[in-house]
């Protein structure tokens, strides 16, 4: 089993409002689009980690989202690693081989990209599998179970990135041209550009 974590606990301070609830069209938001993408790619267990404005976001999800598990990180101000560990506690059970991880900032990744990451992992068992395009890497990132303890022991000020960087490999780097895998939406300007660039393609 390979569950997915969607990290959506931050304050969205540069955006000025919760990115999880930003609309893409009349029927989907950033968060519901990500959940749907994972599920369409065959991921049965999708866990969303909320924090800031968790109650408000969860209320909307109850009525609008496809089925996903919700967990709340009350310590979200301690940094992104705290959300990773909150999600890890929710998904780390016997039979879990690895986890997929993505950010609510990256809602336009395609189901084909998710499937390509999963396929590469099943073919190679690389400890880290991620989309790459040249020197750029994107989401989702797959992390093998063998690295779960390293995440638990990671420096909270550095987060998960040093663990990921220490275990990347040619086997785990998947050449993918999907623009949505690399497009982070952090500001109102980036949001406007993303809608112009991706909405008509989805």
C-alpha positions as CSV (number, residue, x, y, z in Angstrom):
1,X,0.0,0.0,0.0
2,X,1.2,3.5,-0.9
3,X,-0.9,6.3,0.7
4,X,-0.6,10.0,-0.1
5,X,-0.1,13.0,2.1
6,X,-1.3,16.4,1.1
7,X,0.3,19.1,3.2
8,X,-2.2,21.9,3.7
9,X,-1.5,23.2,7.2
10,X,0.3,26.5,6.6
11,X,-0.9,30.0,7.0
12,X,-0.8,30.9,3.3
13,X,0.6,34.3,4.4
14,X,1.8,35.4,0.9
15,X,-1.5,34.4,-0.7
16,X,-3.5,36.2,2.0
17,X,-6.2,33.4,2.2
18,X,-6.2,29.6,2.5
19,X,-4.7,28.1,-0.6
20,X,-6.6,24.9,0.1
21,X,-9.9,26.6,-0.7
22,X,-8.8,28.6,-3.8
23,X,-11.2,27.8,-6.6
24,X,-10.0,26.4,-9.9
25,X,-13.4,26.3,-11.5
26,X,-17.0,26.1,-10.4
27,X,-16.6,22.6,-8.9
28,X,-13.1,22.3,-7.6
29,X,-10.6,23.9,-5.4
30,X,-6.8,23.4,-5.0
31,X,-7.4,20.7,-2.4
32,X,-10.3,18.9,-4.0
33,X,-8.4,18.8,-7.3
34,X,-5.3,17.2,-5.6
35,X,-7.4,14.6,-3.8
36,X,-9.2,13.7,-7.1
37,X,-6.0,13.5,-9.0
38,X,-4.5,11.0,-6.5
39,X,-7.6,8.9,-6.4
40,X,-7.9,8.8,-10.2
41,X,-4.3,7.6,-10.3
42,X,-5.2,4.7,-8.1
43,X,-4.2,5.9,-4.6
44,X,-6.8,4.5,-2.2
45,X,-5.7,6.3,0.9
46,X,-5.3,10.1,0.7
47,X,-4.6,11.9,4.0
48,X,-4.9,15.7,4.2
49,X,-2.9,17.5,6.9
50,X,-4.6,20.7,8.0
51,X,-3.5,23.3,10.6
52,X,-4.3,27.0,10.1
53,X,-8.0,27.5,9.7
54,X,-8.4,23.7,9.9
55,X,-12.1,23.9,11.1
56,X,-13.2,26.1,8.3
57,X,-11.4,24.1,5.6
58,X,-12.7,20.8,7.0
59,X,-16.2,22.1,7.0
60,X,-15.9,22.9,3.3
61,X,-14.3,19.5,2.5
62,X,-17.1,17.7,4.3
63,X,-19.6,19.0,1.7
64,X,-17.4,19.3,-1.4
65,X,-14.5,16.9,-1.4
66,X,-14.1,13.3,-2.5
67,X,-13.4,11.0,0.3
68,X,-10.1,11.7,2.1
69,X,-8.9,11.3,5.6
70,X,-8.3,14.5,7.5
71,X,-5.7,14.9,10.3
72,X,-5.0,18.2,12.1
73,X,-1.5,19.4,13.0
74,X,-2.0,21.7,16.0
75,X,1.7,22.5,15.9
76,X,1.8,23.7,12.3
77,X,3.7,26.9,13.3
78,X,6.7,24.7,14.1
79,X,7.3,24.2,10.4
80,X,6.4,21.9,7.5
81,X,8.2,18.9,9.1
82,X,5.6,18.9,11.9
83,X,2.9,18.4,9.2
84,X,4.9,15.6,7.6
85,X,5.2,13.8,10.9
86,X,1.5,14.3,11.7
87,X,0.7,12.7,8.4
88,X,3.3,10.0,8.9
89,X,1.6,9.0,12.2
90,X,-1.7,8.6,10.3
91,X,-0.4,6.4,7.5
92,X,2.5,4.4,9.0
93,X,0.9,0.9,9.4
94,X,2.0,-2.6,8.6
95,X,1.8,-3.1,4.8
96,X,2.6,0.5,3.9
97,X,5.6,0.3,1.5
98,X,6.1,4.1,1.0
99,X,4.2,7.3,0.9
100,X,3.5,10.0,-1.7
101,X,3.8,13.5,-0.5
102,X,2.7,16.8,-2.1
103,X,1.9,20.4,-1.2
104,X,-1.4,22.1,-1.5
105,X,0.6,24.7,-3.5
106,X,0.9,22.3,-6.4
107,X,-2.7,21.5,-7.5
108,X,-2.2,21.1,-11.2
109,X,-0.1,18.0,-11.3
110,X,-1.6,15.3,-13.6
111,X,-2.8,11.8,-12.8
112,X,-0.3,10.6,-15.4
113,X,2.6,12.1,-13.4
114,X,1.4,10.4,-10.2
115,X,1.1,7.0,-12.0
116,X,4.6,7.5,-13.5
117,X,6.1,8.1,-10.0
118,X,4.4,5.0,-8.7
119,X,5.4,2.9,-11.7
120,X,9.1,4.0,-11.3
121,X,9.1,3.0,-7.6
122,X,7.6,-0.4,-8.3
123,X,10.2,-1.0,-11.0
124,X,13.3,0.2,-9.0
125,X,12.4,0.4,-5.3
126,X,14.4,3.7,-5.2
127,X,14.1,5.3,-1.8
128,X,13.1,8.6,-3.3
129,X,11.1,9.0,-6.5
130,X,10.2,12.4,-7.9
131,X,9.5,14.1,-11.2
132,X,12.4,16.0,-12.7
133,X,12.9,18.3,-15.7
134,X,16.5,19.3,-16.2
135,X,17.7,20.6,-12.8
136,X,14.2,21.2,-11.6
137,X,12.3,18.7,-9.4
138,X,8.6,18.6,-8.7
139,X,5.8,16.8,-6.9
140,X,4.6,14.4,-5.8
141,X,7.6,13.0,-4.0
142,X,7.6,9.3,-3.1
143,X,9.4,8.4,0.1
144,X,10.2,4.7,0.8
145,X,9.3,3.3,4.2
146,X,13.1,2.8,5.0
147,X,13.3,6.6,5.4
148,X,10.4,7.1,7.8
149,X,12.7,7.0,10.8
150,X,15.1,9.5,9.2
151,X,12.1,11.9,8.8
152,X,11.2,11.4,12.5
153,X,14.8,12.2,13.5
154,X,15.2,15.2,11.1
155,X,16.1,18.7,12.2
156,X,12.8,20.6,12.4
157,X,14.5,23.8,11.2
158,X,15.7,22.0,8.1
159,X,12.6,19.9,7.5
160,X,12.4,16.9,5.2
161,X,14.5,18.3,2.3
162,X,17.9,17.0,3.6
163,X,16.5,13.5,4.0
164,X,15.1,13.6,0.4
165,X,18.3,15.2,-1.1
166,X,20.5,12.6,0.6
167,X,18.7,9.7,-1.1
168,X,17.9,10.9,-4.6
169,X,19.2,8.8,-7.4
170,X,19.1,8.4,-11.2
171,X,16.8,5.4,-10.6
172,X,14.3,7.6,-8.7
173,X,14.4,10.7,-10.9
174,X,11.6,10.4,-13.4
175,X,11.8,12.6,-16.5
176,X,8.4,14.3,-16.7
177,X,7.3,17.2,-18.8
178,X,4.0,17.9,-16.9
179,X,4.1,21.7,-16.2
180,X,1.8,21.2,-13.3
181,X,4.3,19.1,-11.4
182,X,6.6,22.1,-11.1
183,X,4.3,25.0,-10.7
184,X,4.0,26.3,-7.1
185,X,1.3,28.8,-6.3
186,X,2.2,31.0,-3.4
187,X,1.0,34.5,-4.3
188,X,-2.1,36.1,-5.9
189,X,0.0,36.8,-9.0
190,X,1.1,33.2,-9.3
191,X,-2.5,32.1,-8.8
192,X,-3.7,34.3,-11.6
193,X,-0.9,32.9,-13.9
194,X,-1.8,29.4,-12.9
195,X,-5.5,29.8,-13.8
196,X,-4.6,31.3,-17.1
197,X,-2.1,28.5,-17.8
198,X,-3.8,25.4,-16.5
199,X,-7.5,25.9,-16.1
200,X,-8.4,25.4,-19.8
201,X,-6.2,22.2,-19.9
202,X,-7.9,20.5,-16.9
